Amino acid sequence: PLTSIRGSLGLLISGVMGVFPEKTMKLLEIANNNCDRLLLLINDILDIEKIEAGQMDFEIKITDINQIVKE
């Protein structure tokens, strides 16, 4: 359901369905941003569930932390 809501909001914001007043566009953008945030939260929760269930594989390797900090 969230993907459908996100898609619909995207269509409305893009102007495919016509032009909306500025206040309406602002509300649509807020709804779209919150939809994106909710999607990220759901994905994080699903990742945590995978980790707890032992279904997520991790590749442990040596990394130069200095290079990462520089980047």
C-alpha positions in Angstrom: 0.0 0.0 0.0 2.8 2.4 0.8 4.2 2.1 -2.7 0.9 2.9 -4.3 0.5 6.0 -2.0 4.1 7.1 -2.9 3.4 6.6 -6.6 0.2 8.6 -6.5 1.8 11.4 -4.6 4.6 11.5 -7.1 2.1 11.8 -10.0 0.3 14.6 -8.2 3.5 16.5 -7.5 4.8 16.1 -11.0 1.8 17.9 -12.4 0.5 15.0 -14.5 -2.9 15.4 -13.0 -3.0 19.2 -13.4 -1.7 22.2 -11.6 -2.5 22.6 -7.9 -2.5 25.8 -5.7 0.7 26.5 -3.8 -0.7 25.5 -0.5 -1.9 22.2 -1.9 1.5 21.5 -3.4 3.2 22.2 -0.1 0.9 19.7 1.6 1.6 17.1 -1.1 5.3 17.6 -0.8 5.1 17.2 3.0 3.0 14.0 2.5 5.6 12.7 -0.1 8.5 13.4 2.2 6.9 11.7 5.1 6.0 8.8 2.9 9.7 8.5 2.0 10.7 8.6 5.6 8.2 6.0 6.5 9.5 3.7 3.8 13.0 4.1 5.1 11.8 3.3 8.6 10.0 0.2 7.4 13.1 -1.0 5.5 15.2 -0.5 8.6 12.8 -2.5 10.7 12.8 -5.3 8.2 16.6 -5.3 8.2 16.7 -5.5 12.0 14.3 -8.5 11.8 16.6 -10.2 9.3 19.6 -9.7 11.5 17.8 -11.0 14.6 16.6 -14.0 12.6 20.1 -14.7 11.4 19.1 -14.3 7.8 21.4 -11.5 6.9 25.0 -12.3 5.8 27.8 -10.0 6.7 31.2 -9.8 5.0 33.8 -8.8 7.4 37.0 -7.3 5.9 39.8 -5.1 6.9 39.2 -1.5 5.9 41.5 1.6 6.0 39.5 3.9 8.2 41.8 6.9 7.4 40.8 6.7 3.8 37.1 6.6 4.6 37.5 9.6 6.9 39.3 11.5 4.1 36.5 10.7 1.6 
